[in-house]
């Protein structure tokens, strides 16, 4: 164990495994490794090194600050900003040769003027809204807008892209409608003589499920980290060549079959250590608000983490952690910096024993999906919200 109260372990070997499988699946399309939001909490620079080593065409980040971090770390490949940009950031972005999103008339003008002032060609990815209703230009304005793009000096049209709203779901009709709309945008671009280096539409789910929508490149995000975009994505993959109704019945009766278990390997674990062991009698109140009262003599383990350290307060009285390979239930409310768990039935527990909050220990696992179900969110949020101040310990470093 590292000398830390709590820490995140990231298995870069698992990320490498996932990229090998996913990139082979998506071939011949290239891939952008989505390392935005500090690589979904895994640590941007370390993950980016693995991705580039595995052949990533480029890296996708959420903002210019992240892009500048990658350039400062020595990454020379395309670095594509996929979130909003502002005029005051453009000079530094152009100097660093970052690839900029263009998603509005005003943005087109700002980027062009900044590029002219800097005496460089701005690398841009033109983004159209095909049905997500988010940051992008409506697809039915493609002809007018792409005509302006073509006639605007100082631009290098590196990419053309959109983002899907429901590629993870069982009903793929809306996704196919978005794909059709994006194909219309591509046709407009071609008719206007625009030839972007890559067209990209599919993130993790669509890259696995919809071969025609892989286009020139796919954006590999959540799946790269060994997490499924949604349970429905697993079911759709599992059902190929099978009866989906039958597969759904099997799922609800006994859980997912193991056929896809080796495709993705979760890379992140969250660990701490026991700070105190204490015995309390039956009828003892535990934690703020007296929300839990022991029904028997109980051995408590006090852990030095709480909601400040990313252990969600909604896990109060329902979360479980792993101690010596066995599950221990959270008793009482999760505090700002402390969690108390029941280790009464776990033999030989000692002070400073490793405790797994998220991840695997022995044959047991607490998954990001389990956390998500308990607190009413998705696995994306579970890993991304783990605090940056927690040390990251990397295994399998490049």
N, C-alpha and C positions, 0 to 999 in steps of 0.2 A: 504494500500500500504506500502511496505517496504520503509525505508529511503534510497533510491537509485535513481540515475538519470535514470538508465535503469536496467532491471533485467530479468532473465529467471524464469518462474514458471514451475515446473514439478509436474504433478499429479501422484503420485505413485499408487493411487487407480486405475487410468486408466491402468497403466502397469500391475497391479495385475489382473484386468479384462481381459486384452488381453492374459496374460499368462494362465489364467484359461481356456479360450476358445480355445486357440491354443494347449495347452498341452492335453486337452481332445480330440481335433480333431485328434492329432497325435498318441494318445495312440494305442497300448501299447508301442510304441517307447518312450524312454527317451528323454530329451532335454538338450542341452547346451544353456545357455543364452549368447548371443553374446554381451559383454559389452566393446568391443574394442573401441578405439578412444574416450575414456571417455564416454562410453555408448552412442555413436552417438551424443555427445554433451549434454546428459541429466545428466551426473554425475555418474561416475562408481560405487563408493562405495554404494551410496543410492540405485541405481537400482539393484546392485548385491544382496543386502540384501533382496529385494523383491523377486528376482528370486530364491534364495536359499530357502526362506520361502515357495515358491510355488512348491518346489520339484525339482529344477534343478539338474541334475546329476553333472554338472560342469559349469564352466564359461570360455568363450573364449575371449582372449585378443590379441592385435596385436603384442605386443613385451614383452620382459622380464621386462622392467621397469614397465609396467602396472601390470604384474604378481606379482612383488615384492610389489607393492602398495596394492594389494589385500591381500597378505600374512601379510603385516604389519597391515592391518585393521582387521585381525583375521579370514579370510576365510580359512577353512581347506579342502574344497572340491577340486576335481581336477580343476586345472587352466591350460587351454590349450593355448599355444602360437600358433597363426595361421599365423603370419608374419615371415619375415626372422630373423634368429639368427646368432650371430657371436661368434667366439671362445673366445674372451675376456669376454663374458657375461656368459659363461657356468658354471663357478664355483659357482657364486651366484645363478644361476637358479637351479642347482642341490642341493645346500644347502637348497633352499626353496621348493624343491620337486615340481617344476613346470613341466608340461608335454610339451615336446619339439617336434617340427616338424622335421622330417627327410625327405629331398626332393632331396638329391644328394649323390653321392659317397663320396665326400669330407666331407659333413655334417655328414654322418654316422661315418666316421673315427674320426672326431673331437669330436663328442658326446661320442663315445665309449672310446676314450683316456681320456677325461675329467672325465667320470664316473669311470674309473679304477683308475685314480689319486686320486679321492675323496673317493674311497672305497664304492661307492653306485651303485645301479642299476638306470639307467636313464629311466624315463617314457617317451616313445616316441609314436608319431602318425606318421605313414608312409604315405606320401602323393604322389599320382600319378596323373599325368596330363591325363585326359580322353578327352580333347578337348578344354580346356580354354586357353592353351598356356601360362600359367603363372608359378609361383613358384611351381614346382613339377617335379617328374621324369616321363618320358614318360611311359604310361601304358604298351606298348609292351616290356618294359624291366623288367616287374614284376618278371618273373621267376628267372632271374639271380640276380636281386637286392634282392629279398626276400630270396633267398638262402644265400646271404651274411649276411643279417640281422639275419637269423636263426643261423648262425655260429659265430656271433659276440657276445662275452661275455659282460656282464655288461648292458644289455638292458632288460627293461620290456616293451613288446609290448602292449601298452594300447589301441591304436587305429589304424585304417586303414581308409583312407578317400580320397576324391576328392572334386572338386567344379564344379558346373554346370555353363555353359556360358549363357544360354538363357531360363532358366526355367520360366521366367516371361511372355514369349511371347505367342501369339496365336498358332503359329506353334511349336508343341512339338516334332517334328521328331528328331532334333539334340539332344534334352535332352534325348530322349529314346535311341539314339545311345550312348551317354555318359553313361547312366545307364547300358547298355549292356556291355560296356567296363569295367566298374567298377565291374560288376558281374564276368567277366573273371579274374580280379585281385583277387577277393575274392576266386575264385576256385583255383587259383594258391597258394594262402596263405594256404588254407585248405589242398591241396595236399602236401605241404611242412611241414605240422604239426604246422603251426602258428595259434594261436587262440586269436586274439586281443579281449579285453574286449568289445569294441564297433567298429562297422563300421558305418561311417556317410558320407552322400553324400548330403542330402537335406538341403538347407537353407529355408527361409520363404516361398518363392513361391512354391517350389517343395513339401514342407511339407504339404501345403494346397491342391495342385493339383494332386500329384502323390503318391497314397497310397503305391504301391509296393516299391518306392524309399525311404521310411522313414527308412528302415533297423532297426538297433538297437537304433539309436538316430538321432534327427534332430537338426539343429543349428538355433535357433530362433533369428533373428536380427531385421531388420527393422519393421517387423510386431509386435514385442513385444512393440514397441514404438507407436503403433497405426497408422502406415503409411503403405500404400500398396506398395508392391515391384514394381508394375506398374499397370496402368489402365487396361491393358490386363488381369492381374491376377484376378481382380474383375469381368471382363466380363466372363472369363472362369468359375469362380465359380457360377456366376449368371445364366449361360446358362445350367448348369447341369440339365438334365431332360427337357430342353427347346430347342427351335430352335435358334441356335447361330446367324444365319443371322437376324432373327427377333429381337433378343436382341440388335444386333449392330445397327439396324435401330432405335430402341427405344432410344438407347444411343445418337445417333447423332441428333435425333429430339428433345429430351426433357431432356437429361442427364440420369445418371444412376438411376434406380429405387431404392427405399429405402430398398430392402430386406436384403442387407448386411450392412446397415449403423451401426447396433449395434454390428457387429462382432468385429471391431477394434475401439478403442477410442484414438485419438491423445492425447499424454501426455504433450506436450510442448507448452508453450506460451511465447512470447517475448513482453515485455511491457516497456513503458517509460512514461514520463509526459510532459506536455506542459511547456516550459521555457519562452515563450513570446507570447503575442497576439498583433497584430498590424493591422491597416487598411491602405490599399493603394488604390489610385485611379486607374481608368482604364488607360491602356497604361503604366503600371509600369513593368519594367524588373525585373525578379526574378532569382537570382543565377548567378554563374559563366557562362561565355559565352553567357549570355542573351538569353538562349534557350527557355524561356517562357516569354510571355508578357500578362498581364491581359487584358481581354476583358470587364471588368466591375469593379466597386468598389469591392474590395476583402478583406475579413478578413483572415489573415494568422496566423497559429500557427507554432511556431518554436520549433523543437524537438531537444534535446541534444544527438542525435545519428547520425552516419554517417557510411562510409564504414569501419572505424577502429573498430566500434562497431558491425560490421557484417551486416549492412544494405546495401545491394549490390548496387553499383553505376549504374548497369543496370536498377534499379527501377526508375531512373530519369525520370520525366515527365510521368510516367505510373503506378508507384506503388500506392497502396491505403492502408490506415490505418483505424482503427476504433476509433471514438471519440463519446462518449455517444451513442454507439450502431449503429452509422451511418458511412458510408464510407466517407473518406476525401482523396482527390487525392494529390499526391506529385507534387509540382510545382517546376520546375527548376531542376538543377543537384543536386544529392546527394553529399554532401561535405564530407570531412574527418570526421567531428564530428557533423554535423548539417544537418537536413532535414526540409524543409518548406512544409506545407500542407495547403490546402484550406478548411477552416471551415465556409465559408460565409453562407451556408445554414443549419448549425447545430445550433439550438438555445441554449442559456444558457451555452455556453462554457466558462470555467474559467481557470485561471492560475493553473498549477499543476494538471489539470484533467488527469486521467489515459488514456493512448493511447495504443491500442493493435496493434503492428506491425505484429504479427504472433499469431493466435489463435482466440478465440471466445469472443465476447462481445455482450450481449443481444442475439438477433436472428441472428446476422451477424457473419461471420467467414472469416478470411483471412488464408487460408491453406498453408501448405508447398508446396503442388502441385501448387497452384496459383503462389507463388513466383517462383517456378521452371519453369513454363511456361513463365513467364515474362522475366526471365533472361537466359533462354536457358540451363537449367540443370535438375537435378533430385532432388526429395525430400531428398534423402540421403545427398546430398551435402549441402542443405539448413540448415538442423539442425546441421550437424557435424561441419560446419564452424563457427557457432556462437562462439564468442571468449570465451576462458576459464576465462578471467578476469571479465566477467559479473557475478554478484552473482547469484547463484541458490537458489531459494526458493522452499522448498518441501512441498507438501500437502499430507496428508495421510501417514505420516512417520510410518515405521514399529515400 
